[in-house]
Amino acid sequence: MRKAARGRPLRAPEKRFDRLIAKRRFRIEQCFGMMKRLFGLAGIHAQRAIAAIGQNLLEAANRISRNPQTPAIA
């Protein structure tokens, strides 16, 4: 999400973008917060592991979409 700085307020497109992603981000942040409360330090480790897995999946999806010659994994 975008953040305004002193002397530089957010422009209309930035505000619109923040509003669009806020609902999805809120739901995800709730899940991470629940893991932290329930599992303590183990929850924080789980959060980082899930974030790393998500980042790896996103990177893989981007690589596949950039290279349509990649064979499908069955």
All heavy atoms as a GROMACS GRO file, in nm:
protein
  588
    1MET      N    1   0.084  -0.117   0.000
    1MET     CA    2   0.000   0.000   0.000
    1MET      C    3   0.088   0.124   0.000
    1MET      O    4   0.199   0.123   0.052
    1MET     CB    5  -0.092  -0.002   0.122
    1MET     CG    6  -0.195  -0.114   0.115
    1MET     SD    7  -0.304  -0.123   0.256
    1MET     CE    8  -0.400   0.022   0.235
    2ARG      N    9   0.037   0.226  -0.057
    2ARG     CA   10   0.111   0.353  -0.064
    2ARG      C   11   0.092   0.430   0.066
    2ARG      O   12  -0.007   0.415   0.136
    2ARG     CB   13   0.060   0.438  -0.179
    2ARG     CG   14   0.065   0.369  -0.312
    2ARG     CD   15   0.206   0.368  -0.363
    2ARG     NE   16   0.206   0.311  -0.497
    2ARG     CZ   17   0.298   0.230  -0.540
    2ARG    NH1   18   0.398   0.196  -0.463
    2ARG    NH2   19   0.293   0.181  -0.661
    3LYS      N   20   0.188   0.515   0.096
    3LYS     CA   21   0.182   0.594   0.218
    3LYS      C   22   0.219   0.737   0.185
    3LYS      O   23   0.316   0.762   0.113
    3LYS     CB   24   0.281   0.536   0.320
    3LYS     CG   25   0.277   0.603   0.453
    3LYS     CD   26   0.372   0.533   0.548
    3LYS     CE   27   0.378   0.608   0.680
    3LYS     NZ   28   0.475   0.547   0.772
    4ALA      N   29   0.142   0.831   0.237
    4ALA     CA   30   0.170   0.972   0.213
    4ALA      C   31   0.290   1.016   0.298
    4ALA      O   32   0.314   0.961   0.405
    4ALA     CB   33   0.049   1.057   0.248
    5ALA      N   34   0.364   1.111   0.247
    5ALA     CA   35   0.477   1.167   0.320
    5ALA      C   36   0.446   1.314   0.351
    5ALA      O   37   0.354   1.372   0.293
    5ALA     CB   38   0.604   1.156   0.238
    6ARG      N   39   0.525   1.370   0.439
    6ARG     CA   40   0.504   1.510   0.474
    6ARG      C   41   0.522   1.596   0.349
    6ARG      O   42   0.622   1.587   0.279
    6ARG     CB   43   0.605   1.552   0.579
    6ARG     CG   44   0.576   1.688   0.638
    6ARG     CD   45   0.673   1.727   0.746
    6ARG     NE   46   0.716   1.612   0.823
    6ARG     CZ   47   0.830   1.607   0.890
    6ARG    NH1   48   0.911   1.709   0.890
    6ARG    NH2   49   0.864   1.500   0.957
    7GLY      N   50   0.423   1.677   0.318
    7GLY     CA   51   0.430   1.766   0.203
    7GLY      C   52   0.400   1.696   0.071
    7GLY      O   53   0.410   1.756  -0.035
    8ARG      N   54   0.365   1.568   0.076
    8ARG     CA   55   0.332   1.495  -0.046
    8ARG      C   56   0.214   1.402  -0.020
    8ARG      O   57   0.232   1.285   0.012
    8ARG     CB   58   0.451   1.413  -0.094
    8ARG     CG   59   0.430   1.350  -0.231
    8ARG     CD   60   0.543   1.257  -0.262
    8ARG     NE   61   0.524   1.122  -0.303
    8ARG     CZ   62   0.422   1.039  -0.292
    8ARG    NH1   63   0.315   1.075  -0.234
    8ARG    NH2   64   0.425   0.917  -0.336
    9PRO      N   65   0.092   1.455  -0.032
    9PRO     CA   66  -0.025   1.370  -0.009
    9PRO      C   67  -0.041   1.268  -0.122
    9PRO      O   68   0.017   1.283  -0.230
    9PRO     CB   69  -0.141   1.470  -0.009
    9PRO     CG   70  -0.091   1.586  -0.086
    9PRO     CD   71   0.057   1.592  -0.065
   10LEU      N   72  -0.118   1.165  -0.094
   10LEU     CA   73  -0.143   1.063  -0.196
   10LEU      C   74  -0.228   1.121  -0.309
   10LEU      O   75  -0.320   1.200  -0.285
   10LEU     CB   76  -0.217   0.943  -0.136
   10LEU     CG   77  -0.136   0.854  -0.043
   10LEU    CD1   78  -0.227   0.744   0.011
   10LEU    CD2   79  -0.018   0.794  -0.114
   11ARG      N   80  -0.196   1.078  -0.429
   11ARG     CA   81  -0.277   1.119  -0.544
   11ARG      C   82  -0.399   1.028  -0.552
   11ARG      O   83  -0.405   0.923  -0.489
   11ARG     CB   84  -0.194   1.109  -0.672
   11ARG     CG   85  -0.076   1.204  -0.672
   11ARG     CD   86   0.001   1.192  -0.799
   11ARG     NE   87   0.039   1.052  -0.818
   11ARG     CZ   88   0.154   1.010  -0.864
   11ARG    NH1   89   0.245   1.096  -0.900
   11ARG    NH2   90   0.180   0.882  -0.878
   12ALA      N   91  -0.497   1.067  -0.633
   12ALA     CA   92  -0.622   0.991  -0.645
   12ALA      C   93  -0.599   0.846  -0.691
   12ALA      O   94  -0.657   0.754  -0.634
   12ALA     CB   95  -0.719   1.062  -0.739
   13PRO      N   96  -0.513   0.821  -0.793
   13PRO     CA   97  -0.492   0.680  -0.832
   13PRO      C   98  -0.429   0.596  -0.721
   13PRO      O   99  -0.461   0.478  -0.706
   13PRO     CB  100  -0.397   0.690  -0.951
   13PRO     CG  101  -0.408   0.829  -1.002
   13PRO     CD  102  -0.447   0.912  -0.885
   14GLU      N  103  -0.342   0.657  -0.641
   14GLU     CA  104  -0.280   0.584  -0.530
   14GLU      C  105  -0.384   0.549  -0.423
   14GLU      O  106  -0.383   0.439  -0.369
   14GLU     CB  107  -0.167   0.665  -0.469
   14GLU     CG  108  -0.047   0.682  -0.561
   14GLU     CD  109   0.056   0.780  -0.509
   14GLU    OE1  110   0.018   0.879  -0.443
   14GLU    OE2  111   0.175   0.756  -0.536
   15LYS      N  112  -0.473   0.642  -0.394
   15LYS     CA  113  -0.579   0.616  -0.297
   15LYS      C  114  -0.672   0.505  -0.347
   15LYS      O  115  -0.712   0.417  -0.272
   15LYS     CB  116  -0.661   0.743  -0.272
   15LYS     CG  117  -0.590   0.846  -0.189
   15LYS     CD  118  -0.680   0.965  -0.166
   15LYS     CE  119  -0.608   1.073  -0.087
   15LYS     NZ  120  -0.695   1.189  -0.063
   16ARG      N  121  -0.704   0.509  -0.476
   16ARG     CA  122  -0.791   0.408  -0.535
   16ARG      C  123  -0.726   0.270  -0.527
   16ARG      O  124  -0.789   0.171  -0.492
   16ARG     CB  125  -0.820   0.444  -0.681
   16ARG     CG  126  -0.945   0.384  -0.736
   16ARG     CD  127  -0.984   0.438  -0.873
   16ARG     NE  128  -0.959   0.579  -0.891
   16ARG     CZ  129  -0.875   0.630  -0.983
   16ARG    NH1  130  -0.811   0.551  -1.066
   16ARG    NH2  131  -0.857   0.760  -0.994
   17PHE      N  132  -0.596   0.263  -0.556
   17PHE     CA  133  -0.522   0.137  -0.549
   17PHE      C  134  -0.524   0.084  -0.406
   17PHE      O  135  -0.546  -0.035  -0.383
   17PHE     CB  136  -0.379   0.159  -0.597
   17PHE     CG  137  -0.294   0.035  -0.586
   17PHE    CD1  138  -0.305  -0.066  -0.679
   17PHE    CD2  139  -0.202   0.022  -0.484
   17PHE    CE1  140  -0.228  -0.180  -0.670
   17PHE    CE2  141  -0.124  -0.091  -0.473
   17PHE     CZ  142  -0.138  -0.193  -0.567
   18ASP      N  143  -0.498   0.170  -0.308
   18ASP     CA  144  -0.500   0.128  -0.168
   18ASP      C  145  -0.634   0.071  -0.129
   18ASP      O  146  -0.643  -0.030  -0.059
   18ASP     CB  147  -0.464   0.246  -0.076
   18ASP     CG  148  -0.316   0.275  -0.074
   18ASP    OD1  149  -0.239   0.198  -0.134
   18ASP    OD2  150  -0.278   0.376  -0.012
   19ARG      N  151  -0.742   0.135  -0.174
   19ARG     CA  152  -0.876   0.087  -0.141
   19ARG      C  153  -0.903  -0.050  -0.204
   19ARG      O  154  -0.968  -0.135  -0.145
   19ARG     CB  155  -0.983   0.186  -0.187
   19ARG     CG  156  -1.029   0.276  -0.075
   19ARG     CD  157  -1.147   0.360  -0.115
   19ARG     NE  158  -1.100   0.498  -0.124
   19ARG     CZ  159  -1.091   0.571  -0.234
   19ARG    NH1  160  -1.131   0.523  -0.348
   19ARG    NH2  161  -1.047   0.692  -0.231
   20LEU      N  162  -0.851  -0.071  -0.324
   20LEU     CA  163  -0.874  -0.198  -0.392
   20LEU      C  164  -0.806  -0.315  -0.322
   20LEU      O  165  -0.861  -0.424  -0.314
   20LEU     CB  166  -0.825  -0.190  -0.537
   20LEU     CG  167  -0.909  -0.105  -0.632
   20LEU    CD1  168  -0.839  -0.092  -0.766
   20LEU    CD2  169  -1.047  -0.167  -0.650
   21ILE      N  170  -0.684  -0.294  -0.274
   21ILE     CA  171  -0.611  -0.405  -0.213
   21ILE      C  172  -0.635  -0.416  -0.063
   21ILE      O  173  -0.599  -0.517  -0.003
   21ILE     CB  174  -0.460  -0.396  -0.242
   21ILE    CG1  175  -0.397  -0.275  -0.176
   21ILE    CG2  176  -0.434  -0.400  -0.389
   21ILE    CD1  177  -0.247  -0.274  -0.184
   22ALA      N  178  -0.698  -0.316  -0.002
   22ALA     CA  179  -0.714  -0.315   0.144
   22ALA      C  180  -0.798  -0.434   0.193
   22ALA      O  181  -0.766  -0.495   0.294
   22ALA     CB  182  -0.777  -0.185   0.189
   23LYS      N  183  -0.905  -0.469   0.123
   23LYS     CA  184  -0.993  -0.578   0.168
   23LYS      C  185  -0.918  -0.711   0.168
   23LYS      O  186  -0.926  -0.787   0.264
   23LYS     CB  187  -1.115  -0.588   0.079
   23LYS     CG  188  -1.210  -0.473   0.096
   23LYS     CD  189  -1.328  -0.484   0.003
   23LYS     CE  190  -1.416  -0.361   0.015
   23LYS     NZ  191  -1.528  -0.364  -0.078
   24ARG      N  192  -0.845  -0.739   0.062
   24ARG     CA  193  -0.771  -0.864   0.055
   24ARG      C  194  -0.659  -0.866   0.158
   24ARG      O  195  -0.636  -0.964   0.227
   24ARG     CB  196  -0.714  -0.885  -0.086
   24ARG     CG  197  -0.631  -1.011  -0.095
   24ARG     CD  198  -0.596  -1.044  -0.233
   24ARG     NE  199  -0.717  -1.090  -0.300
   24ARG     CZ  200  -0.725  -1.115  -0.429
   24ARG    NH1  201  -0.621  -1.097  -0.504
   24ARG    NH2  202  -0.836  -1.156  -0.483
   25ARG      N  203  -0.590  -0.755   0.170
   25ARG     CA  204  -0.479  -0.749   0.265
   25ARG      C  205  -0.530  -0.766   0.408
   25ARG      O  206  -0.467  -0.833   0.490
   25ARG     CB  207  -0.407  -0.616   0.249
   25ARG     CG  208  -0.288  -0.605   0.337
   25ARG     CD  209  -0.210  -0.481   0.310
   25ARG     NE  210  -0.098  -0.476   0.404
   25ARG     CZ  211   0.000  -0.393   0.396
   25ARG    NH1  212   0.006  -0.307   0.298
   25ARG    NH2  213   0.096  -0.394   0.485
   26PHE      N  214  -0.646  -0.710   0.438
   26PHE     CA  215  -0.704  -0.721   0.572
   26PHE      C  216  -0.728  -0.867   0.608
   26PHE      O  217  -0.694  -0.911   0.717
   26PHE     CB  218  -0.835  -0.642   0.578
   26PHE     CG  219  -0.911  -0.659   0.706
   26PHE    CD1  220  -0.864  -0.601   0.823
   26PHE    CD2  221  -1.026  -0.734   0.710
   26PHE    CE1  222  -0.934  -0.618   0.943
   26PHE    CE2  223  -1.096  -0.752   0.828
   26PHE     CZ  224  -1.051  -0.693   0.944
   27ARG      N  225  -0.784  -0.945   0.515
   27ARG     CA  226  -0.812  -1.085   0.542
   27ARG      C  227  -0.683  -1.164   0.566
   27ARG      O  228  -0.675  -1.248   0.655
   27ARG     CB  229  -0.890  -1.148   0.426
   27ARG     CG  230  -1.027  -1.090   0.404
   27ARG     CD  231  -1.121  -1.124   0.514
   27ARG     NE  232  -1.138  -1.270   0.520
   27ARG     CZ  233  -1.194  -1.334   0.619
   27ARG    NH1  234  -1.240  -1.269   0.721
   27ARG    NH2  235  -1.204  -1.464   0.617
   28ILE      N  236  -0.581  -1.137   0.487
   28ILE     CA  237  -0.454  -1.208   0.500
   28ILE      C  238  -0.386  -1.170   0.631
   28ILE      O  239  -0.334  -1.256   0.703
   28ILE     CB  240  -0.364  -1.179   0.379
   28ILE    CG1  241  -0.426  -1.242   0.255
   28ILE    CG2  242  -0.224  -1.231   0.402
   28ILE    CD1  243  -0.364  -1.201   0.126
   29GLU      N  244  -0.387  -1.042   0.664
   29GLU     CA  245  -0.325  -0.997   0.789
   29GLU      C  246  -0.395  -1.058   0.910
   29GLU      O  247  -0.331  -1.086   1.011
   29GLU     CB  248  -0.326  -0.844   0.798
   29GLU     CG  249  -0.238  -0.775   0.696
   29GLU     CD  250  -0.090  -0.798   0.720
   29GLU    OE1  251  -0.050  -0.829   0.834
   29GLU    OE2  252  -0.014  -0.786   0.623
   30GLN      N  253  -0.527  -1.079   0.901
   30GLN     CA  254  -0.599  -1.144   1.010
   30GLN      C  255  -0.546  -1.286   1.032
   30GLN      O  256  -0.527  -1.329   1.146
   30GLN     CB  257  -0.748  -1.150   0.980
   30GLN     CG  258  -0.823  -1.025   1.013
   30GLN     CD  259  -0.972  -1.044   0.993
   30GLN    OE1  260  -1.016  -1.121   0.908
   30GLN    NE2  261  -1.050  -0.975   1.073
   31CYS      N  262  -0.524  -1.358   0.923
   31CYS     CA  263  -0.473  -1.496   0.935
   31CYS      C  264  -0.335  -1.497   1.000
   31CYS      O  265  -0.307  -1.578   1.088
   31CYS     CB  266  -0.466  -1.560   0.797
   31CYS     SG  267  -0.626  -1.585   0.720
   32PHE      N  268  -0.247  -1.406   0.955
   32PHE     CA  269  -0.113  -1.401   1.013
   32PHE      C  270  -0.118  -1.362   1.161
   32PHE      O  271  -0.046  -1.417   1.243
   32PHE     CB  272  -0.024  -1.304   0.936
   32PHE     CG  273   0.016  -1.354   0.801
   32PHE    CD1  274   0.036  -1.267   0.697
   32PHE    CD2  275   0.037  -1.490   0.778
   32PHE    CE1  276   0.076  -1.312   0.573
   32PHE    CE2  277   0.075  -1.536   0.655
   32PHE     CZ  278   0.095  -1.448   0.551
   33GLY      N  279  -0.204  -1.268   1.195
   33GLY     CA  280  -0.218  -1.228   1.335
   33GLY      C  281  -0.269  -1.341   1.422
   33GLY      O  282  -0.222  -1.360   1.535
   34MET      N  283  -0.362  -1.420   1.370
   34MET     CA  284  -0.413  -1.533   1.445
   34MET      C  285  -0.302  -1.636   1.469
   34MET      O  286  -0.289  -1.690   1.578
   34MET     CB  287  -0.529  -1.600   1.371
   34MET     CG  288  -0.591  -1.714   1.449
   34MET     SD  289  -0.721  -1.798   1.360
   34MET     CE  290  -0.630  -1.871   1.226
   35MET      N  291  -0.221  -1.662   1.366
   35MET     CA  292  -0.110  -1.756   1.382
   35MET      C  293  -0.014  -1.708   1.491
   35MET      O  294   0.034  -1.786   1.572
   35MET     CB  295  -0.035  -1.775   1.251
   35MET     CG  296  -0.104  -1.866   1.154
   35MET     SD  297   0.000  -1.918   1.018
   35MET     CE  298   0.054  -1.765   0.949
   36LYS      N  299   0.016  -1.580   1.492
   36LYS     CA  300   0.107  -1.525   1.593
   36LYS      C  301   0.051  -1.543   1.733
   36LYS      O  302   0.122  -1.582   1.825
   36LYS     CB  303   0.132  -1.377   1.568
   36LYS     CG  304   0.225  -1.348   1.454
   36LYS     CD  305   0.244  -1.197   1.445
   36LYS     CE  306   0.322  -1.158   1.324
   36LYS     NZ  307   0.336  -1.013   1.312
   37ARG      N  308  -0.080  -1.514   1.750
   37ARG     CA  309  -0.142  -1.528   1.881
   37ARG      C  310  -0.146  -1.673   1.927
   37ARG      O  311  -0.120  -1.704   2.043
   37ARG     CB  312  -0.283  -1.471   1.879
   37ARG     CG  313  -0.290  -1.321   1.888
   37ARG     CD  314  -0.432  -1.275   1.915
   37ARG     NE  315  -0.531  -1.332   1.826
   37ARG     CZ  316  -0.562  -1.285   1.705
   37ARG    NH1  317  -0.499  -1.180   1.658
   37ARG    NH2  318  -0.654  -1.342   1.631
   38LEU      N  319  -0.182  -1.761   1.836
   38LEU     CA  320  -0.198  -1.901   1.874
   38LEU      C  321  -0.066  -1.973   1.898
   38LEU      O  322  -0.055  -2.055   1.988
   38LEU     CB  323  -0.277  -1.977   1.766
   38LEU     CG  324  -0.424  -1.939   1.753
   38LEU    CD1  325  -0.486  -2.015   1.636
   38LEU    CD2  326  -0.500  -1.968   1.880
   39PHE      N  327   0.034  -1.941   1.819
   39PHE     CA  328   0.157  -2.020   1.822
   39PHE      C  329   0.278  -1.945   1.874
   39PHE      O  330   0.386  -2.003   1.881
   39PHE     CB  331   0.186  -2.074   1.683
   39PHE     CG  332   0.075  -2.158   1.627
   39PHE    CD1  333   0.003  -2.116   1.519
   39PHE    CD2  334   0.043  -2.279   1.686
   39PHE    CE1  335  -0.100  -2.193   1.468
   39PHE    CE2  336  -0.060  -2.357   1.636
   39PHE     CZ  337  -0.132  -2.314   1.526
   40GLY      N  338   0.266  -1.819   1.909
   40GLY     CA  339   0.380  -1.743   1.959
   40GLY      C  340   0.492  -1.736   1.859
   40GLY      O  341   0.471  -1.703   1.743
   41LEU      N  342   0.614  -1.767   1.903
   41LEU     CA  343   0.729  -1.760   1.814
   41LEU      C  344   0.718  -1.860   1.700
   41LEU      O  345   0.763  -1.834   1.588
   41LEU     CB  346   0.859  -1.784   1.891
   41LEU     CG  347   0.900  -1.671   1.984
   41LEU    CD1  348   1.027  -1.711   2.060
   41LEU    CD2  349   0.921  -1.542   1.908
   42ALA      N  350   0.659  -1.975   1.727
   42ALA     CA  351   0.639  -2.073   1.620
   42ALA      C  352   0.547  -2.016   1.512
   42ALA      O  353   0.564  -2.043   1.394
   42ALA     CB  354   0.582  -2.202   1.676
   43GLY      N  355   0.450  -1.935   1.554
   43GLY     CA  356   0.360  -1.870   1.458
   43GLY      C  357   0.432  -1.771   1.370
   43GLY      O  358   0.404  -1.759   1.251
   44ILE      N  359   0.526  -1.699   1.430
   44ILE     CA  360   0.603  -1.604   1.351
   44ILE      C  361   0.688  -1.679   1.248
   44ILE      O  362   0.697  -1.640   1.132
   44ILE     CB  363   0.691  -1.517   1.443
   44ILE    CG1  364   0.601  -1.428   1.530
   44ILE    CG2  365   0.787  -1.431   1.362
   44ILE    CD1  366   0.674  -1.359   1.641
   45HIS      N  367   0.746  -1.792   1.292
   45HIS     CA  368   0.823  -1.874   1.198
   45HIS      C  369   0.733  -1.926   1.087
   45HIS      O  370   0.770  -1.925   0.969
   45HIS     CB  371   0.890  -1.990   1.272
   45HIS     CG  372   0.964  -2.082   1.181
   45HIS    ND1  373   1.081  -2.046   1.119
   45HIS    CD2  374   0.935  -2.207   1.138
   45HIS    CE1  375   1.122  -2.146   1.043
   45HIS    NE2  376   1.035  -2.244   1.054
   46ALA      N  377   0.613  -1.970   1.123
   46ALA     CA  378   0.518  -2.022   1.024
   46ALA      C  379   0.479  -1.911   0.927
   46ALA      O  380   0.467  -1.934   0.806
   46ALA     CB  381   0.394  -2.077   1.093
   47GLN      N  382   0.460  -1.789   0.978
   47GLN     CA  383   0.425  -1.678   0.890
   47GLN      C  384   0.534  -1.653   0.788
   47GLN      O  385   0.506  -1.635   0.670
   47GLN     CB  386   0.402  -1.551   0.973
   47GLN     CG  387   0.374  -1.429   0.887
   47GLN     CD  388   0.364  -1.301   0.969
   47GLN    OE1  389   0.379  -1.304   1.090
   47GLN    NE2  390   0.341  -1.191   0.903
   48ARG      N  391   0.657  -1.654   0.832
   48ARG     CA  392   0.768  -1.631   0.740
   48ARG      C  393   0.780  -1.744   0.639
   48ARG      O  394   0.811  -1.721   0.523
   48ARG     CB  395   0.897  -1.611   0.818
   48ARG     CG  396   0.897  -1.479   0.891
   48ARG     CD  397   1.030  -1.447   0.948
   48ARG     NE  398   1.024  -1.317   1.014
   48ARG     CZ  399   1.094  -1.285   1.118
   48ARG    NH1  400   1.180  -1.370   1.169
   48ARG    NH2  401   1.083  -1.166   1.172
   49ALA      N  402   0.756  -1.866   0.685
   49ALA     CA  403   0.763  -1.980   0.593
   49ALA      C  404   0.653  -1.971   0.488
   49ALA      O  405   0.678  -1.992   0.369
   49ALA     CB  406   0.751  -2.111   0.671
   50ILE      N  407   0.533  -1.935   0.530
   50ILE     CA  408   0.422  -1.921   0.436
   50ILE      C  409   0.449  -1.806   0.338
   50ILE      O  410   0.422  -1.818   0.219
   50ILE     CB  411   0.289  -1.900   0.511
   50ILE    CG1  412   0.250  -2.030   0.581
   50ILE    CG2  413   0.179  -1.854   0.417
   50ILE    CD1  414   0.132  -2.017   0.674
   51ALA      N  415   0.503  -1.697   0.388
   51ALA     CA  416   0.537  -1.585   0.299
   51ALA      C  417   0.642  -1.626   0.196
   51ALA      O  418   0.633  -1.591   0.079
   51ALA     CB  419   0.586  -1.466   0.381
   52ALA      N  420   0.741  -1.703   0.240
   52ALA     CA  421   0.845  -1.749   0.147
   52ALA      C  422   0.786  -1.844   0.043
   52ALA      O  423   0.819  -1.836  -0.076
   52ALA     CB  424   0.957  -1.818   0.224
   53ILE      N  425   0.698  -1.934   0.087
   53ILE     CA  426   0.633  -2.026  -0.007
   53ILE      C  427   0.550  -1.947  -0.109
   53ILE      O  428   0.556  -1.974  -0.230
   53ILE     CB  429   0.545  -2.127   0.069
   53ILE    CG1  430   0.633  -2.223   0.148
   53ILE    CG2  431   0.453  -2.203  -0.027
   53ILE    CD1  432   0.557  -2.307   0.248
   54GLY      N  433   0.476  -1.850  -0.060
   54GLY     CA  434   0.395  -1.767  -0.150
   54GLY      C  435   0.479  -1.691  -0.251
   54GLY      O  436   0.446  -1.683  -0.370
   55GLN      N  437   0.591  -1.638  -0.204
   55GLN     CA  438   0.682  -1.565  -0.293
   55GLN      C  439   0.739  -1.658  -0.399
   55GLN      O  440   0.748  -1.622  -0.517
   55GLN     CB  441   0.795  -1.501  -0.213
   55GLN     CG  442   0.883  -1.411  -0.294
   55GLN     CD  443   0.811  -1.288  -0.344
   55GLN    OE1  444   0.721  -1.235  -0.279
   55GLN    NE2  445   0.848  -1.241  -0.461
   56ASN      N  446   0.775  -1.779  -0.359
   56ASN     CA  447   0.828  -1.875  -0.455
   56ASN      C  448   0.724  -1.916  -0.558
   56ASN      O  449   0.754  -1.931  -0.676
   56ASN     CB  450   0.883  -1.999  -0.383
   56ASN     CG  451   1.010  -1.968  -0.308
   56ASN    OD1  452   1.081  -1.873  -0.339
   56ASN    ND2  453   1.039  -2.049  -0.208
   57LEU      N  454   0.599  -1.936  -0.513
   57LEU     CA  455   0.492  -1.970  -0.607
   57LEU      C  456   0.467  -1.857  -0.706
   57LEU      O  457   0.445  -1.881  -0.825
   57LEU     CB  458   0.365  -2.004  -0.530
   57LEU     CG  459   0.365  -2.136  -0.455
   57LEU    CD1  460   0.241  -2.147  -0.368
   57LEU    CD2  461   0.374  -2.252  -0.551
   58LEU      N  462   0.470  -1.734  -0.656
   58LEU     CA  463   0.450  -1.619  -0.744
   58LEU      C  464   0.561  -1.610  -0.847
   58LEU      O  465   0.536  -1.588  -0.966
   58LEU     CB  466   0.443  -1.490  -0.661
   58LEU     CG  467   0.423  -1.362  -0.739
   58LEU    CD1  468   0.289  -1.364  -0.811
   58LEU    CD2  469   0.431  -1.243  -0.645
   59GLU      N  470   0.684  -1.628  -0.803
   59GLU     CA  471   0.798  -1.624  -0.895
   59GLU      C  472   0.786  -1.734  -1.000
   59GLU      O  473   0.812  -1.711  -1.118
   59GLU     CB  474   0.928  -1.638  -0.817
   59GLU     CG  475   1.051  -1.634  -0.903
   59GLU     CD  476   1.074  -1.501  -0.972
   59GLU    OE1  477   1.028  -1.397  -0.922
   59GLU    OE2  478   1.139  -1.501  -1.079
   60ALA      N  479   0.747  -1.855  -0.958
   60ALA     CA  480   0.731  -1.965  -1.053
   60ALA      C  481   0.621  -1.934  -1.155
   60ALA      O  482   0.638  -1.959  -1.275
   60ALA     CB  483   0.699  -2.094  -0.979
   61ALA      N  484   0.510  -1.879  -1.108
   61ALA     CA  485   0.401  -1.844  -1.199
   61ALA      C  486   0.446  -1.738  -1.299
   61ALA      O  487   0.413  -1.746  -1.418
   61ALA     CB  488   0.280  -1.795  -1.119
   62ASN      N  489   0.522  -1.640  -1.252
   62ASN     CA  490   0.571  -1.536  -1.342
   62ASN      C  491   0.667  -1.592  -1.447
   62ASN      O  492   0.662  -1.554  -1.564
   62ASN     CB  493   0.640  -1.424  -1.263
   62ASN     CG  494   0.542  -1.339  -1.188
   62ASN    OD1  495   0.424  -1.332  -1.224
   62ASN    ND2  496   0.588  -1.274  -1.083
   63ARG      N  497   0.753  -1.684  -1.405
   63ARG     CA  498   0.846  -1.745  -1.500
   63ARG      C  499   0.773  -1.828  -1.604
   63ARG      O  500   0.807  -1.827  -1.722
   63ARG     CB  501   0.948  -1.831  -1.427
   63ARG     CG  502   1.051  -1.750  -1.355
   63ARG     CD  503   1.154  -1.838  -1.292
   63ARG     NE  504   1.246  -1.757  -1.214
   63ARG     CZ  505   1.362  -1.798  -1.173
   63ARG    NH1  506   1.402  -1.922  -1.200
   63ARG    NH2  507   1.440  -1.719  -1.103
   64ILE      N  508   0.672  -1.901  -1.561
   64ILE     CA  509   0.596  -1.984  -1.655
   64ILE      C  510   0.521  -1.896  -1.754
   64ILE      O  511   0.519  -1.924  -1.874
   64ILE     CB  512   0.499  -2.076  -1.578
   64ILE    CG1  513   0.580  -2.185  -1.506
   64ILE    CG2  514   0.397  -2.139  -1.673
   64ILE    CD1  515   0.498  -2.268  -1.410
   65SER      N  516   0.461  -1.788  -1.706
   65SER     CA  517   0.384  -1.701  -1.796
   65SER      C  518   0.476  -1.626  -1.892
   65SER      O  519   0.435  -1.595  -2.002
   65SER     CB  520   0.299  -1.602  -1.715
   65SER     OG  521   0.381  -1.512  -1.647
   66ARG      N  522   0.600  -1.600  -1.853
   66ARG     CA  523   0.693  -1.532  -1.944
   66ARG      C  524   0.748  -1.627  -2.050
   66ARG      O  525   0.790  -1.585  -2.156
   66ARG     CB  526   0.810  -1.472  -1.866
   66ARG     CG  527   0.776  -1.339  -1.805
   66ARG     CD  528   0.895  -1.281  -1.739
   66ARG     NE  529   0.883  -1.319  -1.598
   66ARG     CZ  530   0.981  -1.325  -1.512
   66ARG    NH1  531   1.102  -1.296  -1.549
   66ARG    NH2  532   0.962  -1.359  -1.388
   67ASN      N  533   0.753  -1.757  -2.018
   67ASN     CA  534   0.809  -1.855  -2.108
   67ASN      C  535   0.703  -1.959  -2.142
   67ASN      O  536   0.694  -2.062  -2.077
   67ASN     CB  537   0.932  -1.922  -2.044
   67ASN     CG  538   1.003  -2.014  -2.141
   67ASN    OD1  539   0.964  -2.026  -2.256
   67ASN    ND2  540   1.106  -2.080  -2.092
   68PRO      N  541   0.622  -1.935  -2.246
   68PRO     CA  542   0.513  -2.029  -2.278
   68PRO      C  543   0.563  -2.164  -2.327
   68PRO      O  544   0.486  -2.259  -2.337
   68PRO     CB  545   0.434  -1.957  -2.386
   68PRO     CG  546   0.527  -1.857  -2.443
   68PRO     CD  547   0.625  -1.822  -2.335
   69GLN      N  548   0.690  -2.179  -2.357
   69GLN     CA  549   0.746  -2.307  -2.403
   69GLN      C  550   0.771  -2.403  -2.289
   69GLN      O  551   0.806  -2.518  -2.312
   69GLN     CB  552   0.877  -2.282  -2.480
   69GLN     CG  553   0.860  -2.191  -2.600
   69GLN     CD  554   0.762  -2.249  -2.703
   69GLN    OE1  555   0.760  -2.368  -2.724
   69GLN    NE2  556   0.680  -2.164  -2.762
   70THR      N  557   0.757  -2.359  -2.164
   70THR     CA  558   0.781  -2.445  -2.049
   70THR      C  559   0.676  -2.556  -2.046
   70THR      O  560   0.558  -2.529  -2.053
   70THR     CB  561   0.772  -2.364  -1.919
   70THR    OG1  562   0.862  -2.255  -1.928
   70THR    CG2  563   0.805  -2.450  -1.799
   71PRO      N  564   0.720  -2.683  -2.037
   71PRO     CA  565   0.620  -2.792  -2.033
   71PRO      C  566   0.541  -2.790  -1.904
   71PRO      O  567   0.592  -2.751  -1.799
   71PRO     CB  568   0.707  -2.918  -2.042
   71PRO     CG  569   0.841  -2.876  -1.996
   71PRO     CD  570   0.855  -2.731  -2.030
   72ALA      N  571   0.418  -2.831  -1.911
   72ALA     CA  572   0.331  -2.834  -1.793
   72ALA      C  573   0.376  -2.946  -1.700
   72ALA      O  574   0.418  -3.052  -1.742
   72ALA     CB  575   0.187  -2.857  -1.835
   73ILE      N  576   0.370  -2.920  -1.572
   73ILE     CA  577   0.406  -3.018  -1.471
   73ILE      C  578   0.282  -3.099  -1.438
   73ILE      O  579   0.180  -3.044  -1.401
   73ILE     CB  580   0.464  -2.951  -1.345
   73ILE    CG1  581   0.589  -2.872  -1.381
   73ILE    CG2  582   0.492  -3.053  -1.237
   73ILE    CD1  583   0.639  -2.786  -1.268
   74ALA      N  584   0.289  -3.230  -1.452
   74ALA     CA  585   0.172  -3.315  -1.426
   74ALA      C  586   0.181  -3.382  -1.292
   74ALA      O  587   0.280  -3.401  -1.233
   74ALA     CB  588   0.159  -3.420  -1.534
   0.00000   0.00000   0.00000
